[in-house]
Amino acid sequence: MVARLGTAQTLAWASSYYLPAMLATSMAADLGVSVATIFAAFSFSLVVSAVFGRWAGRLIDQSGGRPVLMGTNLLFATGLLALSLAQGPALLFLSWGLIGVAMAAGLYDAAFATLVRLYGNGARSTITGITLIAGFASTVGWPLTAWLEHEFGWRGACLGWAGLHVLLGLPLNASLPRHGEAPGASLLPSLSPQVESAPVAMDTFWPTVLLSTVFAVTWFTSTAMAAHLPSLLQAHGLTLAAALALAALVGPAQVAARLLEFGFLRTVHPLLSAQLATAMHPVGAVLLMVWGGPAALVFTVFHGAGNGILTIAKGTLPLAIFGPQGYGARQGVLMVPARMAQAFAPVVFGLAIERFGGDALWISASLGLIALAALVWLQRGGAMVR
């Protein structure tokens, strides 16, 4: 189950979120537009995914994840096919709009909702397993996209990914069990009594606001670092080669942290592991700003590890606090601010680097502390069993 859905998620991420980084320059040159226009179309897809996220979650609550995820494979394939045929900005934005709808119902949020629909409170282990596999989406996706572009051009690369959605992704998602047919569901470890979610002591409004804030802040920071980490490290005195080498450690740090979550931290309430993960970026940022280049390794590893655990927390925290009932629709609501923040993070943080240089890290560090305060407020408000 984890292998199938994890592989399908790797395909979905590699052919959407990680696609512009490799093809933007070629697409811009061929279409006669700026690279900024390509990334604007990508940002448009993220806004579209935010708009349709709640709808997708509600649909999974009603129908289960299998038919929804199968539909996203066809949407991804259609959007990528249309993108390969684009001759100007109109079809470019329309194509990314279709991909945005597919992203709303076909990435982690939908996969997490599918697992909760199947396994209820026992979904934590499977959520972690999915992120362990799909954490290699960029590792697999970027080289494969580069090879496809080299052999067949950027249009051929888009067609190749479209074909993989039909030939690989669709059968994988079609093989998922229907609701109530998950083999071994009763054998999956449930959260222990001290970890099990209890009825929330406060009403659902403030937990929703606080979790939305946490997810918006962490997705903003994650996307900003993904776009600007090498230049940010250079602003603190590193050479380009050193900055790229350290930036490459983010992925392994994420996977290592997820393995830690799968092992030691699986007995810890998700709220506590999320607090630890949220604190890691601000701590690393302060060390980098105080000590400069010598602390760059610590900052990069801390950021990657924290981001790795927070990806899991986006699935496990709503489950632990609110329970499995209506999980998909609630997840859609919680992630709207996060997707909006993600869409504008590269531009906003890029302007901050231009204005403040390396000191722009004070912005992400401060936001991280706000997220940490929100998680502490959740704990004190009765969102976990003590």
Secondary structure as GFF3:
##gff-version 3
##sequence-region A 1 386
A	DSSP	alpha_helix	2	14	.	.	.	ID=ss1
A	DSSP	alpha_helix	20	31	.	.	.	ID=ss2
A	DSSP	alpha_helix	35	63	.	.	.	ID=ss3
A	DSSP	alpha_helix	65	84	.	.	.	ID=ss4
A	DSSP	alpha_helix	89	106	.	.	.	ID=ss5
A	DSSP	alpha_helix	108	119	.	.	.	ID=ss6
A	DSSP	three_ten_helix	120	123	.	.	.	ID=ss7
A	DSSP	alpha_helix	124	134	.	.	.	ID=ss8
A	DSSP	alpha_helix	137	164	.	.	.	ID=ss9
A	DSSP	pi_helix	165	169	.	.	.	ID=ss10
A	DSSP	alpha_helix	170	174	.	.	.	ID=ss11
A	DSSP	three_ten_helix	185	187	.	.	.	ID=ss12
A	DSSP	alpha_helix	205	235	.	.	.	ID=ss13
A	DSSP	alpha_helix	240	247	.	.	.	ID=ss14
A	DSSP	alpha_helix	250	262	.	.	.	ID=ss15
A	DSSP	three_ten_helix	264	267	.	.	.	ID=ss16
A	DSSP	alpha_helix	270	291	.	.	.	ID=ss17
A	DSSP	three_ten_helix	293	295	.	.	.	ID=ss18
A	DSSP	alpha_helix	296	322	.	.	.	ID=ss19
A	DSSP	alpha_helix	327	356	.	.	.	ID=ss20
A	DSSP	three_ten_helix	357	360	.	.	.	ID=ss21
A	DSSP	alpha_helix	361	380	.	.	.	ID=ss22
###
